[in-house]
Amino acid sequence: MTEDKHIYAPAEGHGLAHDPFNAIVGPRPIGWVSTLSAEGVRNLAPYSFFNAFNYRPPIIGFCSTGAKNSLANVQATGEFVWNLATRALAEQMNVTAATVGPEVDEFELAGLIAAPSLRVKPSRVAASPVNFECRVTQILRLKTAAGDDVDSWVVFGEVVTAHIDRRFIKDGVYDTAAAHPVLRAGGPSTYVEVTPEAVFHMTRPR
């Protein structure tokens, strides 16, 4: 079979109009993370490098590319909240992606109502149908294959409290697509919405 593939070494450049890496590894869940600074200022920011990593205890993680406000806050307090980004909240989520100073409250910037958490201090996005209150378990600085430090830090957190809108629990099962979550799909502006029509089922082999 003849292959016709674009081949490149990332360290030497990709040779395309836009780096394809983010678009290939996608769509990716969005880590819409709320934190609280040591001074008590609320922060809310979306992270496109985010996922779940363990069942029991449930552990999720997001990566801060660069030492951003969220990273400073979790380093200082050891707590954060993940909020599900949905199509209905996409525009407000996008507002919170703005690069602003640590004194800016992104809840106010995006016109979002904050709800108190039960076991951690950072607020939740009240309109989000799912919130995970988390306590930090590890913060790891990434390294290259040669062992050099990268200006990126992965924050892992154990989910200590989950809030789920009951509208999306059907017969005891959470209906992922019913909430219409949005995911990052690479490129400078590309997102994907998960809809009920996009769902299919396969049973894993035993």
N, C-alpha and C positions, 0 to 999 in steps of 0.2 A: 504494500500500500504506500502510495506516495503522499508525503506530508507537505503541507504548505503552511508553515507556521512562522510567526514573527518571534524571533529569539533575541533575547537581550540579557546582559548582566546588569542588574540594578545599579551597581557601583559605577558603571560606565554610562549610565543614562538609558532611557527606554526608547528614545527616537520617535515618539508619538506626540500628538498635540496635547495629550493629557496623560499623566501617569495612570496606567490601567489597573494598578494593584488594588485600589479601593473599590473599583467597579467590579473586579473579578471576585474578590472576597466580599460578596454581598448578595442580597441585601443584608445589612447587619442591624441587630437591635440597637436602639438608641438608649444610652445611659443618661437619662434626664435626672441629674443629681443635684439635690439640695443639701447645703451644708450651712454651718454657722461659724463665723469667725470667733476668735478668742475675745474680740471686743463686742460680740453679740450682733454683728451685721449678717443678715440673711444673704445667701448666695444661691443661685440656681443656674445651671449650665448643662447643655447637652453634649454628650461624648459619643462619637461614632465607633470608637473601639470599646465595646462593652459586651458582656455575655454572662451566662450562668456557668458555674464550674463544678458544683457539687450538690448532691441531693440532701444528704443528712450529715451534718447540718447543712442547710441551704446556704451556699456561698456564691456571691456574684462579684464581678469586678469590672472596673473601668480603667482606661489608660489615659493619663494626662500627658499629651505631647507638649512638653514645655512645663515649667513650674508655674502653673496657673493658680488662681484664687482657691479653687476647690481643693487642690492638693495641699496648699498651705493650711486650709481649714481642717482637713481630716488629719493632717500631721499634728495640729494643735489640740484637736478635740477627740479624735478617734471615732467619730460618728458621721453618718450620712444617711440620706433617704433617696431611694430610687423611685421615680414616678413614671408610669407608663405614658409615653407620648402617643396620642391618637390623632386621627385625621382632623377631628374637631378642634384639637389643641395645637395643630401643626404650626400655624402662624405665630402663636404666642411662644411656642417652643423655639421657633427661629429667632424671635426677638431676644431671647435669653442667650443666644450664641454670640451676641455683640461683645467685643472686647472693651470692657469698662474697668474702672478702678475698684479696689476692694471695698471702698466706702459705698458703692452703689448696691441697692437692694433690687435684684432682678425680678422679684415677685411684683414690686411696684412698677418697675420699668415695663413689664409685659402686661400689667393690669390683671394679675392673677391673685386670687384669694388664697391665703395660706391657712392651713389647718394644723392644729397642734398634733404632735406625735405622742405616743404613749410611753415608750421606753427610751427614746433618744431626744435630744434637744432640737435638732434641725426640724423645720416645719415641712409639712407635706403640701403638694399641690392639690387643693381641695377638689378641683374639677377632674383630676385624673382618676380613672376607674380602679387603678391598682397602685398601691404604694408599698414599698418594702423599707421598713426601718432597719438600719444596719449598724453594726459595730465593727470597726476595722480589725481585721485579723493579721494582715501583712501589707506592707508597702514595699514593692520591689523596684529598684531601678534597673532598666533594661541594659543589656550589653550586646556588643557586636560579637560575631564569631571569633574575632581576635581578642576578645576580652575587654575592649574599650567601652567606657560608659557612654550611654545614649541619653539625650535629654528627654527621656520619657519614663514615667513612673506608673506601674500598675498598682491600683488600690484594690485589695480584696476585702470584702465585708461579709460577715455572717448575718443573715436575715433573722432578726430577733422578734419582729412583729410584721405581719402582712395584713393589709387592708384591701379587700376585694369588693367591688360593687356587686351586690347580690343579683342584679339584672343579668350578669354574665355567667352565673352559675346555674347550669341546667342539669337536673337529675344528679346533682353532686359532682358534675364535671365542669371545669372552667372552659368557656367557649372562646377560644383565642380570637377567632375572626370576628365575632360579634362586636368586639370592642373597637374594631377597625384601627389596629395599631399601625404606625408608620415606621419605616425602616430606612436607613441610609443606604443608597445604592450607587455610590461613587459619583465621579464628575463633580463639577463645582456646584451643582444645584439639584441633583437627582435623588428622589425619594420614591419609595414604593409603599402603597397602602395594602394591607392584608384585608381581603373581603371574603365573605362566605363562599362566593363563586370560585375563589382560588383554591379552596381546600380539597384535598383528596386523601384517601386512606390506604395504608398498607400495613399488614400485620408482620411484625418482625419474626424471623425464624427462631425457633427454640433450640 
